Amino acid sequence: MTRFYHFMTQRSSINMSRKIFLFVLAFASFHALAQALFKAPRCCIPGECTRSSYWTQNTNDRGECLRACQADPFCEWWTWYSDGFCALFDDKDCGTIDTTCSGPQYNCWSGEDDCTTDLECNIQCEMPGQCASNTIAAPEIVSDKDYCADELCLNNEDCEFYTFDSITKICSLYDHQCSAAPLDTGCASCITGENECGKRCSEPGSCNGQIENSFQAVLTEEECLTKCQADADCKYYTFNFVTGMCVLYSTCDSVDGSCTYCVWGENRCTL
């Protein structure tokens, strides 16, 4: 009887240990799966992938390089250089990010293909100071910074940076060489930004940000934009062509590209 008791006790202890082991194994597997499913993508990291690229092309900006990667079924990572060179990689691991690629000719950024938007690249806007490189066009006197960024820089295919002097109202345009040297902060009234700082209108996707209001049965994007412009707190809007939903935002922290029938834009757009 005593021997049977010890046998049952030992068996019970083994079963309990086995259950604990299986529970720990299941929890670890679930944790690893959750990390894989919900891990945030790495977007627009300063530096370049050290793996060998399988495709290269020239693009106008980081966002266009990202979208080129997303359009390619083999692309997993991308690296964009400020001289316009875009490299695509077909490996889930692009290798060590080499941050020494920032040099006298260019700067570079890398990211994964499932980044939602180039907004995650932290576009540099409202930087105090002026570019120290040569201008690519004759400086012009304009009404304000928005005109300098939206009309002059965005409509010049060679413009990568602009500088606006709030006192003289002079707008100066620069290519990628502006990023090769620190800004000249001697001009206290100067503000510099990248060409991507210009207004964004009818962009694909939907905003993720602070919602201020929403409307149903809106017929057109123009009507949604008008509602945004009439709301003092609205800075951005998203319009869904299928559902007719118009959502107004005070912030647009990122963009969800999964809604293929959505567009978003700023309240200062004209359609």
ZIVENNOR-V921732 format. One record per residue. N is the residue number from 1. RES is the residue in one small letter. PHI is phi in radians with two decimals (999 if undefined). Layout:
BEGIN
n=N res=RES phi=PHI
n=N res=RES phi=PHI
END
This chain:
BEGIN
n=1 res=m phi=999
n=2 res=t phi=-1.10
n=3 res=r phi=-1.10
n=4 res=f phi=-1.11
n=5 res=y phi=-1.09
n=6 res=h phi=-1.11
n=7 res=f phi=-1.11
n=8 res=m phi=-1.15
n=9 res=t phi=-1.12
n=10 res=q phi=-1.16
n=11 res=r phi=-1.12
n=12 res=s phi=-1.08
n=13 res=s phi=-1.14
n=14 res=i phi=-1.13
n=15 res=n phi=-1.09
n=16 res=m phi=-1.13
n=17 res=s phi=-1.09
n=18 res=r phi=-1.14
n=19 res=k phi=-1.11
n=20 res=i phi=-1.11
n=21 res=f phi=-1.09
n=22 res=l phi=-1.13
n=23 res=f phi=-1.12
n=24 res=v phi=-1.10
n=25 res=l phi=-1.12
n=26 res=a phi=-1.13
n=27 res=f phi=-1.13
n=28 res=a phi=-1.12
n=29 res=s phi=-1.15
n=30 res=f phi=-1.11
n=31 res=h phi=-1.10
n=32 res=a phi=-1.15
n=33 res=l phi=-1.15
n=34 res=a phi=-1.10
n=35 res=q phi=-1.11
n=36 res=a phi=-1.17
n=37 res=l phi=-1.36
n=38 res=f phi=-1.93
n=39 res=k phi=-1.13
n=40 res=a phi=-1.23
n=41 res=p phi=-1.19
n=42 res=r phi=-1.55
n=43 res=c phi=-2.16
n=44 res=c phi=0.89
n=45 res=i phi=-1.48
n=46 res=p phi=-1.06
n=47 res=g phi=2.30
n=48 res=e phi=-2.21
n=49 res=c phi=-1.18
n=50 res=t phi=-1.74
n=51 res=r phi=-1.31
n=52 res=s phi=-1.44
n=53 res=s phi=-1.36
n=54 res=y phi=-1.83
n=55 res=w phi=-2.71
n=56 res=t phi=-2.36
n=57 res=q phi=-2.79
n=58 res=n phi=-1.73
n=59 res=t phi=-2.30
n=60 res=n phi=-1.36
n=61 res=d phi=-2.77
n=62 res=r phi=-1.11
n=63 res=g phi=-1.09
n=64 res=e phi=-1.19
n=65 res=c phi=-1.16
n=66 res=l phi=-1.04
n=67 res=r phi=-1.18
n=68 res=a phi=-1.14
n=69 res=c phi=-1.17
n=70 res=q phi=-1.17
n=71 res=a phi=-1.42
n=72 res=d phi=-1.75
n=73 res=p phi=-1.13
n=74 res=f phi=-1.65
n=75 res=c phi=-1.36
n=76 res=e phi=-2.03
n=77 res=w phi=-2.39
n=78 res=w phi=-2.46
n=79 res=t phi=-2.29
n=80 res=w phi=-2.09
n=81 res=y phi=-1.91
n=82 res=s phi=-1.19
n=83 res=d phi=-1.54
n=84 res=g phi=1.73
n=85 res=f phi=-1.43
n=86 res=c phi=-2.10
n=87 res=a phi=-1.99
n=88 res=l phi=-1.95
n=89 res=f phi=-2.24
n=90 res=d phi=-1.84
n=91 res=d phi=-1.96
n=92 res=k phi=-1.02
n=93 res=d phi=-1.94
n=94 res=c phi=-1.48
n=95 res=g phi=1.55
n=96 res=t phi=-1.17
n=97 res=i phi=-1.36
n=98 res=d phi=-1.56
n=99 res=t phi=-1.53
n=100 res=t phi=-1.47
n=101 res=c phi=-1.27
n=102 res=s phi=-1.24
n=103 res=g phi=-2.53
n=104 res=p phi=-1.23
n=105 res=q phi=-1.80
n=106 res=y phi=-2.84
n=107 res=n phi=-2.07
n=108 res=c phi=-2.52
n=109 res=w phi=-2.45
n=110 res=s phi=-2.35
n=111 res=g phi=-2.94
n=112 res=e phi=-1.51
n=113 res=d phi=-1.27
n=114 res=d phi=-1.62
n=115 res=c phi=-1.12
n=116 res=t phi=-1.36
n=117 res=t phi=-2.89
n=118 res=d phi=-1.29
n=119 res=l phi=-1.08
n=120 res=e phi=-1.24
n=121 res=c phi=-1.44
n=122 res=n phi=0.90
n=123 res=i phi=-0.99
n=124 res=q phi=-1.52
n=125 res=c phi=-2.24
n=126 res=e phi=1.00
n=127 res=m phi=-1.48
n=128 res=p phi=-1.18
n=129 res=g phi=2.03
n=130 res=q phi=-2.27
n=131 res=c phi=-1.10
n=132 res=a phi=-1.67
n=133 res=s phi=-1.55
n=134 res=n phi=-1.32
n=135 res=t phi=-1.29
n=136 res=i phi=-1.73
n=137 res=a phi=-2.69
n=138 res=a phi=-1.14
n=139 res=p phi=-1.01
n=140 res=e phi=-2.19
n=141 res=i phi=-1.54
n=142 res=v phi=-2.23
n=143 res=s phi=-1.29
n=144 res=d phi=-2.80
n=145 res=k phi=-1.12
n=146 res=d phi=-1.08
n=147 res=y phi=-1.17
n=148 res=c phi=-1.06
n=149 res=a phi=-1.37
n=150 res=d phi=-1.34
n=151 res=e phi=-1.68
n=152 res=l phi=-1.40
n=153 res=c phi=-1.25
n=154 res=l phi=-1.10
n=155 res=n phi=-1.62
n=156 res=n phi=-1.95
n=157 res=e phi=-1.13
n=158 res=d phi=-1.64
n=159 res=c phi=-1.42
n=160 res=e phi=-1.94
n=161 res=f phi=-2.43
n=162 res=y phi=-2.32
n=163 res=t phi=-2.23
n=164 res=f phi=-2.10
n=165 res=d phi=-1.72
n=166 res=s phi=-1.21
n=167 res=i phi=-1.56
n=168 res=t phi=-1.47
n=169 res=k phi=1.12
n=170 res=i phi=-1.52
n=171 res=c phi=-1.93
n=172 res=s phi=-2.09
n=173 res=l phi=-1.95
n=174 res=y phi=-2.42
n=175 res=d phi=-1.63
n=176 res=h phi=-1.14
n=177 res=q phi=-1.09
n=178 res=c phi=-1.05
n=179 res=s phi=-1.42
n=180 res=a phi=-1.39
n=181 res=a phi=-2.44
n=182 res=p phi=-1.04
n=183 res=l phi=-1.17
n=184 res=d phi=-1.44
n=185 res=t phi=-1.55
n=186 res=g phi=-1.17
n=187 res=c phi=-1.60
n=188 res=a phi=-1.22
n=189 res=s phi=-1.72
n=190 res=c phi=-1.72
n=191 res=i phi=-2.21
n=192 res=t phi=-2.12
n=193 res=g phi=-2.64
n=194 res=e phi=-1.43
n=195 res=n phi=-1.07
n=196 res=e phi=-1.32
n=197 res=c phi=-1.33
n=198 res=g phi=-1.11
n=199 res=k phi=-1.08
n=200 res=r phi=-1.93
n=201 res=c phi=-2.33
n=202 res=s phi=0.93
n=203 res=e phi=-1.43
n=204 res=p phi=-1.20
n=205 res=g phi=1.93
n=206 res=s phi=-2.29
n=207 res=c phi=-1.25
n=208 res=n phi=-2.01
n=209 res=g phi=-3.00
n=210 res=q phi=-1.37
n=211 res=i phi=-1.39
n=212 res=e phi=-1.83
n=213 res=n phi=-2.89
n=214 res=s phi=-2.62
n=215 res=f phi=-2.37
n=216 res=q phi=-1.85
n=217 res=a phi=1.01
n=218 res=v phi=-1.44
n=219 res=l phi=-1.48
n=220 res=t phi=-2.40
n=221 res=e phi=-1.11
n=222 res=e phi=-1.03
n=223 res=e phi=-1.14
n=224 res=c phi=-1.13
n=225 res=l phi=-1.06
n=226 res=t phi=-1.07
n=227 res=k phi=-1.14
n=228 res=c phi=-1.15
n=229 res=q phi=-1.18
n=230 res=a phi=-1.50
n=231 res=d phi=-1.80
n=232 res=a phi=-1.10
n=233 res=d phi=-1.63
n=234 res=c phi=-1.49
n=235 res=k phi=-1.97
n=236 res=y phi=-2.44
n=237 res=y phi=-2.42
n=238 res=t phi=-2.26
n=239 res=f phi=-2.13
n=240 res=n phi=-1.78
n=241 res=f phi=-1.16
n=242 res=v phi=-1.44
n=243 res=t phi=-1.57
n=244 res=g phi=1.31
n=245 res=m phi=-1.42
n=246 res=c phi=-2.11
n=247 res=v phi=-2.03
n=248 res=l phi=-1.89
n=249 res=y phi=-2.27
n=250 res=s phi=-1.60
n=251 res=t phi=-2.40
n=252 res=c phi=-2.34
n=253 res=d phi=-1.28
n=254 res=s phi=-2.74
n=255 res=v phi=-2.19
n=256 res=d phi=-1.62
n=257 res=g phi=-1.48
n=258 res=s phi=-1.29
n=259 res=c phi=-1.49
n=260 res=t phi=-1.35
n=261 res=y phi=-1.96
n=262 res=c phi=-2.01
n=263 res=v phi=-2.32
n=264 res=w phi=-2.38
n=265 res=g phi=-2.94
n=266 res=e phi=-1.68
n=267 res=n phi=-1.21
n=268 res=r phi=-1.61
n=269 res=c phi=-1.26
n=270 res=t phi=-2.23
n=271 res=l phi=-1.97
END
